[in-house]
Amino acid sequence: MKYQIKVIAPRTLAGFHLVGPWERTVKQGFEQLYAWVKSQQYPAAQWIAVYFDNPEITPPEKLRCNTSVAVPDDFVIPANSEGVIKTRLEGGLFAVASARVKNNDFTTPWLDFFAALEADKGYIFRDAPCFELYLNDGASGVWEIEMYIGVEKNAPHDVPTC
């Protein structure tokens, strides 16, 4: 899988925090988010899912995610926004890959992306949430997304001399 290394600016987000299996919570979160955006008539340009845990380590019932839209830094959550939170998505160095998701199979592109990064010894994962940015609404059954994984340069290992 092709990817680029980019410095990403921080973003302010508004949306919902959910805990549980991502197959259920991400869908539920975006349904709630869509209803909230529509009720507030907010012109949401960037729709983002933020993932805080490693599903290979964290049990499904404890997986955390945020379903969000980007908002200005000075955004104030309006009245009648029960459950909506404002958060900050930190910026920094990220590996960024694009994917087409068919049949709601978001897992395969992520696994391919992680495998490609693990094979690249130039960068290592850093402790940062992963996130995906939605480039379309998936109405056609195909989602266009960008995936982001926090990375840092892998320091070369010094070989001791005798």
BALO-170565 format. One record per residue: residue in one letter; x, y, z negated of N, C-alpha, C in turn. Coordinates in steps of 0.001 Angstrom, whole numbers, padded with zeros to 6 digits, always signed. Each point is the difference from the previous one (the first is absolute). Example, Ala and Ser with C-alpha at 12.3 -4.5 7.8 and 13.67 -1.06 7.14 Angstrom:
a+013190-005690-007800-000890+001190+000000+000900+001200+000000/s-000350+001050+000720+000820+001190-000060-000770+001090-000730/
This chain:
m+000850-001183+000000-000850+001183+000000+000888+001236+000000/k-000327+000949+000861+000745+001248+000076-000467+000937-001100/y+000953+000745-000558-000331+001001-001003+001042+001098+000045/q-000321+001106-000640+000910+001133-000107+000184+000331-001467/i+001132+000613-000311+000235+000500-001349-000227+001509+000054/k-000898+000478-000874-000367+001419+000007-000055+000537-001428/v+000269+001287-000121-000239+000693-001263-001429+000533+000077/i-000816-000416-000956-001419+000354-000025-000240+001035-001101/a-000738+001034+000339-000356+001020-000993-001034-000559-000970/p-000004+000492-001239-001046-000432-000935-001367+000468+000482/r-001035-000698-000468-001379+000343+000364-000849+000025-001260/t-000978+000876+000000-001013-000001-001045-001205-000732+000567/l-000554-000896-000808-001101-000850+000447-001186+000114-000951/a-001182-000245+000531-001205-000128-000821-000694-001273+000439/g-000470-000765-000976-000669-001244+000351-000296-000851-001211/f+000033-001306+000208-000417-000947-001027+001130-000970-000332/h+000136-000313-001279+000963-000998-000468-000779-001273-000320/l+000443-001112+000569-000685-001273-000222+000997-001070-000414/v-000511-000986-000737+000825-001126-000442-000729-001287+000364/g+000718-000915+000619-000562-001291+000390+000568-000437+001334/p-000480-001103+000522+000519-000508+001279-000169+001043+001106/w+001077+000269+000702-000031+001053+001012-001025-000275+001094/e-000273-001272+000312-000990-000296+001044-001359+000595-000365/r-000268+000125-001278-001281+000535-000471+000107+001486-000335/t+001043+000369-000761+000058+001364-000531+000278+001053+001058/v+000824-000325+001002+000297+001007+001019-001266+000319+000789/k-000731-001024+000387-001258+000213+000727-000985+000807-000867/q-000165-000408-001244-000902+000703-000917+000446+001446-000180/g+001295+000199-000178+000525+001349-000204-000247+000912+001182/f+000178-000532+001214-000251+000838+001169-001484+000256+000219/e-000850-000938-000390-001446+000261+000067-000359+001142-000947/q+000547-000043-001221-000249+001078-000970+000580+001320+000519/l+001205-000074+000551+000666+001204+000482-000785+000628+001148/y-000453-000827+000934-000777+000512+001132-001264+000710-000496/a-000689-000627-000939-001226+000603-000543+000312+001334-000684/w+001098+000053-000751+000373+001233-000693+000378+001087+001002/v+000843-000327+000993+000417+000978+001009-001218+000553+000732/k-000929-000892+000350-001215+000420+000714-000859+000908-000886/s-000176-000375-001274-000846+000797-000890+000597+001387-000266/q+001316+000091+000015+000669+001282-000243+000240+000777+001291/q-000303-000642+001129+000274+000581+001315+001453+000449+000094/y+000881-000861-000536+001435+000304+000004+000613-000446+001331/p+000754+000871+000667+000597-000360+001288+001273-000844-000180/a-000159-001252-000365+001143-000874-000278+000735-000338+001291/a+001291+000337+000038+000806-000273+001189+000860-001250-000176/q+000509-000223-001201+000854-001157-000250-000648-000907-001036/w-000261-001255+000409-000551-001022-000879+001149-000937-000339/i+000202-000250-001298+001198-000714-000451-000370-001028-001070/a+000561-001198+000125-000095-001010-001058+001389-000117-000626/v+000050+000087-001325+001262-000083-000736-000020-001285-000816/y+001079-000771+000114+000114-001294-000683+001119+000072-001032/f-000325-000342-001258+000947+000170-001092+000706-001276-000433/d-000433-001141+000445+000529-001255-000538+000497-000932+001099/n+000790-000973-000409+000476-001048+000896-000939-001191-000152/p-000760-000345+001041-000968-001096-000136+000647-001373-000173/e+001312-000088+000193+000687-001267-000262+000293-000176-001485/i-000093+001086-000757+000296-000040-001446-001253+000270-000832/t-000799+000967+000430-001165+000441-000761-001215-000857+000346/p-000720-000502-001007-001216-000777+000277-001029+000866+000736/p-000789-000596+000897-000976+000774+000786-000922+000889-000835/e-000427-000480-001158-000934+000788-000819+000660+001228-000623/k+001342+000125+000097+000707+001147-000573+000626+000909+001052/l-000222-000302+001286+000558+000833+001066-000665+001371-000008/r+000829+001042+000083-000501+001380-000044+000145+000661+001374/c-000998+000807+000352+000074+000778+001233-000784+001290-000164/n+000349+000970+000817-000783+001230+000117-000462+000112+001434/t-001245+000337+000200-000505+000354+001319-000230+001497-000043/s+000654+000720+000915+000083+001449-000146-000039+000734+001328/v-000217+001290-000117+000194+000923+001107+001005+001054-000457/a+000780+000501+000944+000948+001070-000318-000784+001291-000234/v+000419+000736-001013-000641+001275-000343+001102+001031-000256/p-000340+001287+000045+001001+001021-000328+000439-000135-001459/d+001191+000484-000297+000522-000079-001372-000910+000668-001016/d-000670+001071+000401-000857+000739-000937-001454-000497+000001/f-000240-001158+000601-001346-000560+000081-000568-000220-001401/v-001256+000368-000170-000717-000210-001259-001125-000979+000296/i-000075-001066-000783-001058-000994+000206-001343+000658-000291/p-000905-000011+000974-001290+000660-000190-000913-000749-000975/a-001009+000686-000460-001030-000637-000837-000636-001129+000800/n-000633-000906-000694-000645-001165+000630+001007-000871+000747/s+001153-000197-000616+001063-000825+000589+000415-001085-000982/e-000975-000692-000532+000267-001008-001024+000990-001051+000494/g+001060-000204-000791+000997-001011+000311+001129+000477+000894/v-000138+001189+000590+001043+000514+000887+001156+000531-000845/i+001222-000373+000410+001193+000483-000686+000894+000730+000997/k+000800+000899-000523+000994+000707+000805+001365-000547-000413/t+000793-000404+000993+001316-000568-000287+001039+000605+000924/r+001227-000318-000294+001123+000461+000814+000718-001231+000526/l+000181-000065+001297+000770-001068+000630+001378+000575+000250/e+000982-000522-000732+001350+000543+000105+000584-000277+001375/g+000807+000901+000444+000678-000147+001281+001327-000712-000181/g+000836+000111+000993+001318-000599-000053+000279-000795+001260/l+000951-000900-000109+000423-000805+001130-000919-001217+000148/f-000555-000165+001202-000932-001099+000262+000329-000650+001340/a-000195-001305+000052-000053-000709+001271-001435+000120+000471/v-000182+000313+001296-001330+000246+000544-000180-000855+001254/a-001083-000766+000029-000311-000839+001161-001456+000207+000389/s-000274-000137+001283-001370+000082+000513-000510-001401+000267/a-001313-000181-000135-000595-001313+000265-001424+000168+000505/r-000426-000998+000764-001406-000137+000417-000555-001163-000808/v-001065+000247-000714-000606-001020-000850-001286-000476+000654/k-000052-001313+000252-001202-000612+000582-000582-000978-001006/n-001307-000198+000064-000703-000947-000880+000252+000275-001482/n+000203+001267-000343+000256+000418-001389+001197-000705-000629/d+000946-000458+000804+001203-000663-000513+001091+001041-000248/f-000106+000691-001128+001001+000996-000380+001244-000677-000589/t-000128-001227-000467+001108-000693-000661+001143-000304+000950/t-000294-000526+001183+001059-000424+000914+000955+001137+000376/p-000490+001177+000395+000957+001070+000314+000881+000385-001186/w-000583+000009-001204+000800+000322-001182+001080-001059-000238/l-000361-001268+000124+000998-001063-000192+001104+000098+001047/d-000368+000273+001240+000996+000165+001066+000924+001189-000289/f-000575+001072-000481+000769+001205-000317+000988-000276-001135/f-000472-000624-001079+000900-000332-001107+001118-000929+000456/a-000323-000986+000837+001016-000937+000496+001057+000732+000829/a-000419+000923+000846+000954+000758+000814+000912+000846-000886/l-000569+000613-001039+000818+000810-000907+000970-000853-000811/e-000460-001152-000445+000882-000884-000769+001182-000477+000840/a-000211-000155+001299+001074-000445+000892+001011+001119+000263/d-000400+001241-000185+000867+001155+000221+000769+000275-001283/k+001275-000256+000020+000804+000178-001228+000390+001459-000238/g-000409+000913+000890+000345+001409-000152-000846+000724-001038/y-001186-000573-000299-000904+000643-000954-000545-001035-000958/i-000296+000450-001205-000643-000866-000990-001273+000697-000476/f-000929-000789-000520-001251+000557-000511+000290+000832-001236/r-000744+001076-000143+000094+000787-001239-001346-000053-000699/d+000010+000354-001263-001209-000057-000808-000912+001171+000364/a-000880-000249+000952-000960+001011+000445-001209-000739+000541/p-001187+000573-000151-001176-000650+000588+000130-000066+001525/c-000531-001055+000577-000131-000098+001454-001341+000634+000356/f-000104+000492+001225-001296+000533+000403-000190-000158+001497/e-001273+000084+000399-000317-000029+001418-000870+001195+000334/l+000285+000558+001157-000718+001143+000516-000821-000490+001184/y-001287+000294-000014-000907-000469+001044-000059+001034+001119/l+000271-000454+001217+000028+000892+001153-001318+000014+000761/n-000906-000929-000330-001344-000020+000586-000968-000569-001028/d-001280-000059+000353-001012-000447-000966-000335-001481+000103/g+000661-000728+000883-000232-001435+000116-001350-000382+000560/a-000767+000969+000498-001355-000280+000485-000005-001014+001142/s+001078-000051+000776+000068-000937+001125+000395-001407-000454/g+000284-000152-001295+000469-001290-000504+001515-000095-000034/v+000668+001029+000499+001463+000046-000013+000421+001248-000774/w+000871-000203-000964+000529+001109-000800+001400+000335+000498/e+000292+001272+000115+001351+000486+000281+000489+000596-001317/i+001122-000537-000510+000505+000469-001285+001496+000261+000071/e+000465+000811-000940+001426+000138-000277+000209-000529-001408/m+001033-000817-000174+000329-000584-001298+001284+000649-000513/y+000051+000259-001303+001122+000682-000620+000517-000821-001180/i+001305-000260+000001+000651-000709-001095+001180+000846-000463/g+000052+000304-001287+001098+000781-000556+001310-000778+000061/v+001049+000660+000492+001306-000640+000127+001090+000946-000473/e+001173-000566-000172+001206+000793-000240+001138-000685+000733/k+001030+000779+000319+001149-000566+000683+000636-001050-000886/n+000389-001099+000600+000672-001072-000722+001468+000378-000121/a+000482+000158-001234+001383+000352-000211+000899-001146+000429/p+001033+000301+000782+000903-001097+000393+000700-000564-001248/h+000175-001278+000023+000655-000654-001135+001502+000089+000189/d+000659+000523-001015+001462+000055+000058+000556-001391-000226/v+000945-000369+000820+000648-001293-000146+001285+000232-000791/p+000100-000635-001162+001224+000211-000779+001215-000555+000734/t+001067+000716-000147+001254-000466+000609+000870-000603-001076/c+000840-000936+000399+000894-000676-000961+001367+000607+000014/
